[in-house]
Amino acid sequence: MIKIINSIPYSTDSSCRLGYFQHRTILDPTYCREELYITRQGTYFLYVEGRESSPYCFQGDPFPATGCDITVLSDIEARIWAEHRLTPDECEFIFPGPKAS
């Protein structure tokens, strides 16, 4: 996916995925997935997707549908996301040093 934010393209294809969190299976209506990426320039962003009963669904008419989005994160926001969504070993590998939260 590519999304342009403030004239800067953020692409899941050309960035490095650092980790992900998944809630439920893809067949579950509450399924959602969050993936943390870093660009070549060192900017973090979060790619999210979800089914019709997830926080990331598209509220279409007349029915909600699967949705996806990209959000830019600060270094601190990316670290806090990782601390809450990844295992301690994964988080330490990506962000060595003391915890942010």
BAMAR-740439 format. One record per residue: x, y, z of N, C-alpha, C in turn; residue in one letter. Coordinates in Angstrom, 2 decimals. Example, Ala and Ser with C-alpha at 12.3 -4.5 7.8 and 13.67 -1.06 7.14 Angstrom:
// residues 2
<atom <13.19,-5.69,7.80>,<12.30,-4.50,7.80>,<13.20,-3.30,7.80>,'A'> <atom <12.85,-2.25,7.08>,<13.67,-1.06,7.14>,<12.90,0.03,7.87>,'S'> 
//
This chain:
// residues 101
<atom <0.85,-1.18,0.00>,<0.00,0.00,0.00>,<0.89,1.24,0.00>,'M'> <atom <0.44,2.25,-0.68>,<1.12,3.54,-0.69>,<0.12,4.61,-0.28>,'I'> <atom <0.55,5.48,0.63>,<-0.27,6.62,1.02>,<0.63,7.84,1.06>,'K'> <atom <0.16,8.94,0.50>,<0.92,10.18,0.51>,<0.40,11.04,1.65>,'I'> <atom <1.31,11.41,2.56>,<0.98,12.24,3.72>,<1.92,13.44,3.69>,'I'> <atom <1.36,14.63,3.65>,<2.16,15.87,3.58>,<3.17,15.81,2.43>,'N'> <atom <2.72,15.37,1.27>,<3.52,15.27,0.04>,<4.64,14.23,0.10>,'S'> <atom <4.64,13.37,1.12>,<5.66,12.32,1.26>,<4.98,10.97,1.08>,'I'> <atom <5.48,10.13,0.15>,<4.89,8.80,-0.03>,<5.40,7.82,1.03>,'P'> <atom <4.48,7.06,1.61>,<4.81,5.99,2.56>,<4.34,4.69,1.93>,'Y'> <atom <5.28,3.78,1.69>,<4.98,2.54,0.97>,<5.38,1.33,1.80>,'S'> <atom <4.46,0.39,1.92>,<4.78,-0.86,2.61>,<5.71,-1.72,1.77>,'T'> <atom <5.75,-1.49,0.46>,<6.62,-2.28,-0.42>,<8.08,-1.85,-0.37>,'D'> <atom <8.32,-0.55,-0.19>,<9.70,-0.07,-0.23>,<10.27,0.24,1.16>,'S'> <atom <9.51,-0.04,2.21>,<9.97,0.18,3.58>,<10.21,-1.16,4.26>,'S'> <atom <10.87,-1.12,5.40>,<11.22,-2.34,6.14>,<10.19,-2.58,7.26>,'C'> <atom <9.54,-3.74,7.22>,<8.59,-4.09,8.28>,<9.39,-4.55,9.50>,'R'> <atom <9.12,-3.91,10.64>,<9.85,-4.21,11.87>,<9.12,-5.23,12.73>,'L'> <atom <7.81,-5.22,12.69>,<7.03,-6.15,13.50>,<5.56,-5.97,13.22>,'G'> <atom <4.77,-6.92,13.73>,<3.33,-6.82,13.52>,<2.57,-7.40,14.71>,'Y'> <atom <1.32,-6.97,14.83>,<0.39,-7.48,15.83>,<-0.88,-7.86,15.09>,'F'> <atom <-1.42,-9.03,15.40>,<-2.66,-9.47,14.76>,<-3.65,-9.89,15.82>,'Q'> <atom <-4.89,-9.43,15.68>,<-5.98,-9.80,16.58>,<-6.95,-10.70,15.80>,'H'> <atom <-7.10,-11.91,16.27>,<-7.99,-12.91,15.67>,<-7.50,-13.37,14.30>,'R'> <atom <-8.30,-14.24,13.66>,<-7.95,-14.72,12.32>,<-8.66,-13.86,11.28>,'T'> <atom <-8.19,-13.93,10.05>,<-8.73,-13.08,8.99>,<-10.21,-13.35,8.70>,'I'> <atom <-10.71,-14.52,9.06>,<-12.12,-14.84,8.83>,<-13.04,-14.26,9.91>,'L'> <atom <-12.48,-13.84,11.03>,<-13.27,-13.27,12.13>,<-13.64,-11.83,11.79>,'D'> <atom <-14.90,-11.41,12.03>,<-15.29,-10.03,11.72>,<-14.54,-8.98,12.53>,'P'> <atom <-13.95,-9.37,13.68>,<-13.20,-8.41,14.50>,<-11.70,-8.43,14.19>,'T'> <atom <-11.31,-9.20,13.16>,<-9.89,-9.28,12.78>,<-9.31,-7.91,12.51>,'Y'> <atom <-8.11,-7.69,13.05>,<-7.33,-6.51,12.66>,<-5.85,-6.85,12.74>,'C'> <atom <-5.07,-6.10,12.00>,<-3.62,-6.31,11.94>,<-2.95,-4.95,11.90>,'R'> <atom <-1.88,-4.82,12.66>,<-1.09,-3.60,12.69>,<0.36,-3.98,12.38>,'E'> <atom <1.00,-3.24,11.48>,<2.38,-3.52,11.09>,<3.20,-2.24,11.22>,'E'> <atom <4.32,-2.34,11.93>,<5.22,-1.20,12.11>,<6.31,-1.25,11.04>,'L'> <atom <6.49,-0.13,10.35>,<7.49,-0.01,9.29>,<8.43,1.15,9.58>,'Y'> <atom <9.61,1.09,8.96>,<10.52,2.22,8.95>,<10.95,2.47,7.50>,'I'> <atom <10.96,3.74,7.11>,<11.37,4.10,5.75>,<12.89,4.16,5.65>,'T'> <atom <13.39,4.30,4.45>,<14.84,4.45,4.25>,<15.37,5.73,4.91>,'R'> <atom <14.49,6.70,5.09>,<14.88,7.96,5.72>,<14.80,7.89,7.25>,'Q'> <atom <14.33,6.76,7.78>,<14.26,6.59,9.23>,<12.95,7.02,9.87>,'G'> <atom <11.91,7.20,9.06>,<10.60,7.58,9.58>,<9.76,6.34,9.82>,'T'> <atom <9.11,6.29,10.99>,<8.25,5.16,11.32>,<6.82,5.42,10.85>,'Y'> <atom <6.14,4.35,10.43>,<4.71,4.46,10.17>,<4.05,3.13,10.48>,'F'> <atom <2.74,3.22,10.72>,<1.94,2.06,11.08>,<0.94,1.81,9.96>,'L'> <atom <0.97,0.59,9.43>,<-0.04,0.14,8.46>,<-1.06,-0.67,9.25>,'Y'> <atom <-2.34,-0.33,9.10>,<-3.40,-1.05,9.81>,<-4.45,-1.53,8.82>,'V'> <atom <-5.05,-2.68,9.13>,<-6.16,-3.19,8.33>,<-7.10,-3.92,9.26>,'E'> <atom <-8.36,-3.98,8.86>,<-9.32,-4.68,9.69>,<-10.61,-4.99,8.96>,'G'> <atom <-11.32,-5.96,9.52>,<-12.60,-6.38,8.94>,<-13.73,-5.49,9.46>,'R'> <atom <-14.95,-5.88,9.13>,<-16.12,-5.02,9.35>,<-16.42,-4.67,10.80>,'E'> <atom <-15.99,-5.47,11.77>,<-16.26,-5.16,13.18>,<-15.00,-4.72,13.92>,'S'> <atom <-13.98,-4.34,13.19>,<-12.73,-3.89,13.81>,<-12.70,-2.36,13.85>,'S'> <atom <-11.76,-1.79,14.60>,<-11.63,-0.32,14.61>,<-11.18,0.25,13.27>,'P'> <atom <-10.69,-0.58,12.36>,<-10.12,-0.10,11.10>,<-11.03,-0.32,9.90>,'Y'> <atom <-12.28,-0.66,10.12>,<-13.18,-0.91,8.99>,<-13.55,0.41,8.30>,'C'> <atom <-13.96,0.29,7.06>,<-14.47,1.41,6.29>,<-15.97,1.47,6.49>,'F'> <atom <-16.49,2.58,6.98>,<-17.92,2.71,7.26>,<-18.68,3.12,6.00>,'Q'> <atom <-18.82,2.16,5.09>,<-19.51,2.43,3.83>,<-21.02,2.31,3.97>,'G'> <atom <-21.72,2.76,2.96>,<-23.18,2.66,2.91>,<-23.57,1.54,1.97>,'D'> <atom <-24.42,0.64,2.30>,<-25.11,0.52,3.58>,<-24.37,-0.36,4.58>,'P'> <atom <-23.25,-1.00,4.17>,<-22.56,-1.93,5.06>,<-21.10,-1.53,5.23>,'F'> <atom <-20.55,-1.74,6.43>,<-19.11,-1.51,6.60>,<-18.30,-2.57,5.86>,'P'> <atom <-17.09,-2.23,5.49>,<-16.24,-3.16,4.73>,<-14.82,-3.15,5.30>,'A'> <atom <-14.04,-4.10,4.86>,<-12.65,-4.16,5.27>,<-11.94,-2.86,4.91>,'T'> <atom <-11.11,-2.37,5.83>,<-10.42,-1.12,5.59>,<-8.95,-1.22,5.91>,'G'> <atom <-8.18,-0.24,5.42>,<-6.75,-0.18,5.73>,<-6.31,1.28,5.70>,'C'> <atom <-5.19,1.57,6.38>,<-4.70,2.94,6.45>,<-3.23,2.93,6.85>,'D'> <atom <-2.58,4.07,6.68>,<-1.21,4.29,7.11>,<-1.18,5.55,7.95>,'I'> <atom <-0.48,5.48,9.09>,<-0.32,6.61,9.99>,<1.16,6.78,10.32>,'T'> <atom <1.66,8.00,10.19>,<3.06,8.29,10.53>,<3.18,8.36,12.05>,'V'> <atom <4.28,7.79,12.59>,<4.53,7.79,14.02>,<5.86,8.47,14.33>,'L'> <atom <5.92,9.14,15.47>,<7.20,9.66,15.95>,<8.03,8.49,16.47>,'S'> <atom <9.29,8.73,16.75>,<10.15,7.68,17.30>,<9.58,7.14,18.61>,'D'> <atom <9.12,8.05,19.46>,<8.56,7.65,20.76>,<7.27,6.86,20.57>,'I'> <atom <6.39,7.31,19.67>,<5.14,6.59,19.41>,<5.41,5.19,18.88>,'E'> <atom <6.40,5.06,17.99>,<6.75,3.74,17.45>,<7.27,2.82,18.55>,'A'> <atom <8.08,3.36,19.42>,<8.63,2.56,20.51>,<7.54,2.12,21.48>,'R'> <atom <6.64,3.03,21.82>,<5.53,2.69,22.73>,<4.63,1.64,22.08>,'I'> <atom <4.34,1.78,20.77>,<3.54,0.77,20.08>,<4.22,-0.59,20.19>,'W'> <atom <5.52,-0.63,19.93>,<6.27,-1.89,19.98>,<6.25,-2.49,21.39>,'A'> <atom <6.38,-1.66,22.40>,<6.36,-2.16,23.78>,<5.03,-2.78,24.15>,'E'> <atom <3.95,-2.28,23.55>,<2.61,-2.80,23.87>,<2.17,-3.94,22.96>,'H'> <atom <2.76,-4.05,21.77>,<2.27,-5.02,20.79>,<3.23,-6.17,20.49>,'R'> <atom <4.50,-6.01,20.75>,<5.48,-7.04,20.41>,<5.98,-7.74,21.67>,'L'> <atom <6.70,-8.83,21.49>,<7.31,-9.51,22.64>,<8.47,-8.66,23.15>,'T'> <atom <8.87,-8.84,24.40>,<10.01,-8.08,24.92>,<11.28,-8.27,24.09>,'P'> <atom <11.54,-9.48,23.61>,<12.73,-9.72,22.79>,<12.66,-8.98,21.45>,'D'> <atom <11.49,-9.00,20.81>,<11.32,-8.27,19.54>,<11.52,-6.78,19.75>,'E'> <atom <10.93,-6.26,20.81>,<11.02,-4.83,21.10>,<12.48,-4.43,21.39>,'C'> <atom <13.18,-5.23,22.17>,<14.58,-4.94,22.50>,<15.47,-4.99,21.25>,'E'> <atom <15.16,-5.88,20.32>,<15.93,-5.98,19.08>,<15.76,-4.72,18.22>,'F'> <atom <14.52,-4.22,18.15>,<14.22,-3.04,17.33>,<14.67,-1.76,18.03>,'I'> <atom <14.39,-1.68,19.34>,<14.70,-0.48,20.13>,<15.56,-0.86,21.33>,'F'> <atom <16.87,-1.02,21.15>,<17.71,-1.36,22.29>,<17.76,-0.21,23.30>,'P'> <atom <17.90,-0.56,24.56>,<18.00,0.46,25.59>,<16.77,0.47,26.49>,'G'> <atom <16.68,1.47,27.39>,<15.56,1.52,28.34>,<14.22,1.75,27.66>,'P'> <atom <13.15,1.31,28.34>,<11.80,1.45,27.80>,<11.36,2.91,27.75>,'K'> <atom <10.44,3.19,26.83>,<9.91,4.55,26.67>,<8.74,4.80,27.59>,'A'> <atom <7.94,3.77,27.90>,<6.74,4.00,28.71>,<6.91,3.52,30.12>,'S'> 
//
